[in-house]
Amino acid sequence: MRTFGALIWRDVLLGMRASGGAALSASFFALIVVLMPFGLGPEVTVLKAAAPGMFWVAALLATLLGLERVLQPDAEDGTLDLLRLSSLPLELVVVAKIAAHWLTSGFIISLIAPLLAPFLSLEGDAVWILALSLFLGTPGLSAIGAAAAALGTSVQRGGMVLAILVLPLNIPFLIFGSSAVATAQLNENPTQALIFLTACSLLALVVGPIAAAAALRLNED
């Protein structure tokens, strides 16, 4: 477990320092939210109606930004070959990569989302449901993205292309995440949407590392 923790810590540090790391993901997310009122207009009702979907679309796109750094740099400099030879199973290596990516993207987005809520006239309980939905759903986005990044390790700069190809797999997160926030806006109980969102995230966290490890072994062959 010491190797597992060290790998997470290493990737978090690299993600914080990299030009396409945490700062870029958070800035991109904030920029979409801040600019959206200029496109939708100042009507409060329009902003409130668009807020749940726009926050989740911004989060989904922001998490895609750093996917190439999940596995591609290690594949290029030989670190991935050393990790294959370590005592840590390849599936756990991928889990560590997913955790590091989430900590430098989804987790930060979950923290700053409530601060940006007023820009889209989001208020009350919906603000905290937004943060909770992002906290529950973004790990699944990172897991799906890691599987795509693993498929792209054999293609130069192909991680983003493959991430776009698996974008349909992220649609359930978008539906249930925005539905939870929209339900909270109506002062109704968002528990059902949050349960479905959590289920999607857990499923992705189980299947994603297995699929990514299989893709890495396939690329090795």
C-alpha positions, -999 to +999 in steps of 0.1 A: +000+000+000+030+023+005+037+020-033+001+027-040+001+059-018+034+070-032+021+067-068-009+088-060+012+114-043+037+115-072+009+120-098-009+146-077+024+166-075+029+162-112-007+172-119-003+204-098+029+214-116+019+204-152+007+230-176-024+209-183-030+200-147-052+212-118-050+249-125-061+245-161-090+222-153-103+245-126-098+277-147-115+261-177-145+251-155-147+286-140-143+303-173-173+284-189-195+293-159-185+330-158-189+335-195-223+317-197-244+347-185-230+368-214-244+342-238-277+335-221-285+371-211-293+386-177-328+369-173-327+352-139-353+325-149-332+316-180-300+313-160-317+292-133-331+268-159-297+264-176-276+263-145-278+225-136-269+214-171-243+240-177-224+233-145-223+196-154-213+202-190-185+225-178-173+198-153-174+171-179-153+191-204-129+203-176-122+167-166-113+158-202-085+184-203-060+164-182-067+129-195-036+128-217-014+132-186-029+102-168-009+075-186+007+090-217+038+106-201+046+074-182+042+054-214+066+077-232+094+079-206+093+042-196+078+046-161+048+025-172+071-004-180+086-002-145+052-001-130+043-033-149+073-049-133+064-038-098+045-058-072+015-036-076-012-051-098-018-031-130-054-025-119-043-008-087-018+013-107-048+025-128-068+031-096-039+053-083-039+072-116-077+077-114-074+090-078-047+114-087-066+127-117-097+132-096-079+150-068-064+174-093-096+180-113-130+167-101-123+173-064-112+209-070-142+215-093-165+202-066-150+227-041-152+258-064-186+251-079-205+266-049-184+298-052-195+301-089-231+293-083-243+330-081-231+336-117-259+313-129-284+324-102-281+291-084-290+295-047-303+277-016-301+240-012-294+236-049-258+250-044-249+222-020-266+195-040-245+208-070-213+203-049-224+169-037-234+157-072-200+168-086-183+151-056-201+118-063-200+119-101-166+132-111-147+101-099-167+081-124-157+106-151-121+101-142-124+063-143-140+064-178-114+088-189-086+066-176-099+037-196-098+059-227-064+072-219-051+036-216-064+028-251-046+059-264-011+051-249-001+035-282-012+065-302+008+098-300-014+125-284-044+102-289-058+103-254-081+133-260-095+118-292-104+086-275-119+105-246-142+122-270-151+088-285-162+076-251-181+108-243-215+090-247-206+069-217-205+102-197-241+111-206-257+092-176-236+114-153-247+145-171-284+134-169-285+123-132-261+151-120-281+179-136-314+163-126-304+162-089-296+200-090-327+208-110-348+188-085-333+207-056-341+240-073-377+230-072-374+223-035-380+186-041-360+156-029-330+149-051-321+116-034-332+093-063-311+112-089-281+112-065-285+074-059-284+067-097-255+091-100-236+073-073-244+039-089-230+051-122-199+063-106-193+031-086-199+010-118-173+031-136-148+028-108-151-010-110-151-014-147-128+015-156-096+001-139-102-034-153-107-021-188-077+002-186-054-025-173-066-048-201-059-021-227-024-016-213-017-053-215-030-053-250-007-024-260+022-042-243+016-072-266 
